Amino acid sequence: MKASAAVAAPVVAHVHVRPAQRTADFVTLTKPRLNFLVLITTLGGMYIAAPVGVALPLLLHALVGTALVAGGASALNQAWEHDTDRLMRRTSLRPIPGGRLRVADGTWFGTLLSAIGLIELTWKVNPLAAMVAAATLVSYVFVYTPLKRRTSLSTLVGAVPGALPPVIGWAAATGTISVSAIVLFGIVFLWQMPHFLAIAWLYRDDYRRAGIPLLPVLEPDGRRTGRQALLYAAALWPVSLLPATLHIAGAPYSVLATLLGCGLIALSARFARERSTRTARQLFLYSIVYLPLLWGALVADRVWL
């Protein structure tokens, strides 16, 4: 079953705005709240890799460089998706579809931020961290963004750049990528799936209106959406316990990971059974709490192990 075709997006005239508003709009292009989570997982990756700590200049350059690349990728994504953003209620007031910034503004701004971030990571951190950040940028902007209009599998593709920030942190701290770094990637990758599927269900009418073929759009009854959310939540629990087997976490972390994992599985199972706005919102809200708690426990256990 194919998603319904998107209607032609109306042309929005460029709106004259005050300098302060224009500055705020450029900041909005970087998706500060989303990229705060990027920095948290990057920082966690650094301290899990180097529990004794890293030099302050290295820490600052790694975080600033990562923030610039992430912000640039977000700006480029919004420039590319301005037409579909205009068709969805929750994104129609963003700076570009709202007419306050032009597509060219988002393009040059995103390109500039990304380039500066990659240069900073290369010169002030190490080339490997810059390469992982570049992979994040390319997979998000040039693979995930165009695929989003073509296939529901874009959700899986989009989870790849979302899971790379802890690997950036690990590479920044050690100059290598180990099995432990791959496990951190796996945790964040799997966590994103029930999180994104809950969002897709909550905003399925918006995605349908924009012609974006996410799973709840292709199958409105939501059975596969619920089953996949439960499948990924169940897969996340054993993966979240791997840090203990790799000796980068101890028993306290494993206990909390089990409790958090059981909660995520239970809410995913409830969503799979009922597939309602209420159960999807409960899963979404819990997923927001899950990752910071798990990440915080992993960092604390690693530092004090």
C-alpha positions, 0 to 999 in steps of 0.5 A, a space after each residue: 500500500 502506497 502513501 497518499 501523494 502530498 498536495 502541492 505546498 503553497 508558496 509562502 512569501 518571505 516575511 520581513 522580521 526584526 534582527 533579533 527574531 532573525 537571529 532566533 530563527 537561525 538558532 531554531 534551525 539548529 534544533 537546540 533541544 534535540 542537539 542537547 541530547 546529542 551533546 549528552 550522549 557525546 559527553 557520555 561516550 567520552 567519559 565511558 571511554 575515559 573514566 578518569 576524565 579528559 583534558 578540558 580543552 579536548 572536551 570543549 573542542 569535542 562538544 563544540 565541534 559536535 554541536 556545530 556539525 549537529 546544528 548544521 545537519 539540522 539546518 540542512 535537513 530543514 532546508 531540504 524538507 521545507 515543502 513537507 514541513 509546510 504541510 504539517 501542523 507541528 512543523 509549519 511554523 518553522 523559520 523556512 516554511 513560515 517564510 521568515 528565512 529562505 531555503 538559501 539561508 538554511 543551506 548556507 548556514 547549515 553548510 557553514 556550521 558543518 564545515 567549521 565543526 568538522 574542521 574543529 574536530 579534525 584539528 583540535 580533537 582527532 581525525 577519527 572523531 571528525 570522520 564519525 561526525 562526517 558520517 553522521 552528517 552525510 547519513 542524516 542529510 544525504 541518505 535519511 532526508 531523501 529516503 524519508 519521502 520514499 520508504 518507511 525504512 527511512 526510520 531505520 536509516 535515520 536511527 544510524 546518525 542518531 546513534 553515532 554521537 557516543 561513538 564521536 565521544 569515544 573516538 574523541 577520548 581515545 582515538 579509536 573505535 572499540 567493541 564498547 563503542 559499538 555497544 553504545 551505538 547499539 543502545 542508542 540505535 535500538 532506543 530510537 525505534 520505539 521512540 520514533 514509532 510512538 512519534 509516528 503514531 501520534 503525528 500520523 495524520 500530519 505525515 499522511 498529509 505531507 505524503 511521508 510513508 511512515 509505517 502508521 501511514 502505510 498501515 493505519 491499523 497500527 499493528 505492525 507499528 506496535 509490534 515493531 515498537 515491542 520488538 525493538 524495546 525487547 531487543 534493547 534490554 539485552 543490549 543494554 546489559 552488554 556494558 557489564 560483560 565488557 567491564 565498563 559497568 557493574 551490577 548497579 547499572 545492570 539492575 537499573 538497566 533491567 528495571 528501565 528495560 522492563 518498563 519500556 517493554 511493558 509500555 511498548 506491549 501496551 501500545 502494541 495491544 491498544 494502539 491509542 493516542 494515550 498509550 503512544 504518548 505514554 511510550 513516547 514520554 517514558 522513552 524521553 526519560 529512559 535514555 538520560 537515566 540509563 546513560 547517567 547510570 552508565 557514566 556514574 557506574 563507569 566513573 566510580 567502578 
